[in-house]
């Protein structure tokens, strides 16, 4: 994923798709809003549906299953979900997101984002009182020159 705006967090972020639920991206989204879920844990109906509808939504890991979070975002109209680790210091450990055993179907992509990345995105949006960031997703870095493959300075790849 590439954040285009705000400039302070305009980097390419490593994301990992859920292992056995959700769907693949059917298209590339250019300049689409990335909205923080309310509630942030995404374990109940999202209260900011108007902002989430047609956007990618950022949800924090914990308190309920990955599937529940993704379904709540899907019901609010999200086109994809980024679930960020609840450890804001996690800048390297990728979590394997798996089905919760309920056999519920998810019809949007669900992806894992490092906790440090999620923390920095949310903190920056709050700092500037912004409702959303603008992103390109998915973003393929294969064969990209390093100047375009601009990784966050706090994350090791």
N, C-alpha and C positions, 0 to 999 in steps of 0.2 A: 504494500500500500504506500502511496505517496501522498503526503500532506502538501497542499499547494498554499493554503492560508490557514492560520496566521504565519507570517514569515519566521517568527521565533522558533517554531517547531516544524518548519518546512524541510522535512527529511523523508527518506525512504525507510519504511518500517518493515521488519520481518514478521510475517504472520503465518500461522500454521492452521490448515483446515481441520475440522473435527474428523475423527477417525471413522466413525460408522453412523453418522446421522447428518442431516442437512443435504444440500445439493451443491453441485459445482456452479460457478458463475456461468451464466448463459451469454453474458455480454460484458464488455468493459464499461465501467461507469467513469466518465470524465467530469470533474468539477461537481461532485455530488456532496451534499452536506454530511458531515459526521457529527452526530448529536449524542450527548451524554444522557443515558436513561435516567428517568425519575420515576420510581426509586432507583438508585444507582445499582443495587444488587439485582434488579430485574426479576425478582421473585413473585411479584404481583402485577396486576394490570398497570401498564405504564400511564402515568398521569400527564405526560407531555406528548400525547398522540399527535397533536397538530404538527409538532416539530419533527417527530419520528417518521411520519408518513412520507414514504418515498426517499428516505435517508438510510444511511448506515448508522447503527446505534452502538455506542460503547457501553458495556455492562461490566460490572466488577464480579469476579469469581467469588463463590461462597454462598452459604445459606440455603441453596436449593440446587437442583441439577442443571447441567448445561442445557439439556433439552427444554426444561421449564423456562429458562431465561430466553432461549431462542424462540419458543412458541409465543411467549408474551410480547416479544419484539415483533414477530411476524403478525400477530393479531393487531398490533398498533400500526401496521403498514410498512415496517422496515423492509428494505431490500436485502440487507445482510446484517450480521451481528459480529461485533468484535468483543470477545470476552477477555478482559484483562485480568491478570493474576492479582489476587488481593494482597500480595507481598509487594509493596511499592519499591522495595530494594532489589527485586528480582530482575536482573539485567542479562540473564543467560539461560535459565532453565525453562525449557518448553514443556508444557503440560499436555498430556494426551487426553483430549476431550472425547469421551465415549458416551454411547447411548445409556440411558438410565434404567433399562429393563422394562419400561412401560409400553414399548412398541408404538409410542405416539410418533406420528409422521411430522417431519419438518420440511418445508418447501423453500427455504431460503438458505444461503450459505452461512455457516457458523465457523468463526475463526478464532484462534487463540493469539493474544498479544501479550508480550512481556509486561510484567507489573510496572517496571520503571517507565516504560513507554506510555502505558495507560495513565500513570500518575502524572507524567509531564504534560500529556495532552490535556487532561482534565484541569490541572492546575493553571495551565496557560489560558484556557478558555475562561476559567473563573477570574483570572487576573485581569483580562481585558473585557470581562462581562459580555462575552460572545455566546450566542446560542449554539453555534456550530463552527467546526473547521470545514475546509473544503478539501476533498480528497479525490484521488484517482485510484480505483480499485477494480480488479486486481491490477498489479503493476509488476511486469516481468523485467527483472534486472539482468537476465542472461544476455551477455554481449554488450551491456551498457558501459560506456566510458565511466571512469571513476567520478568525474565531475558531475555526471547526471545521477550516478548511484551514490547519492549524498546521504550517508548513514548518520543517525543521531550520535553525537559525541559521547554520550553516556552509555552507549550499548556496544558491546563487542560482538562482531560477527565472526 
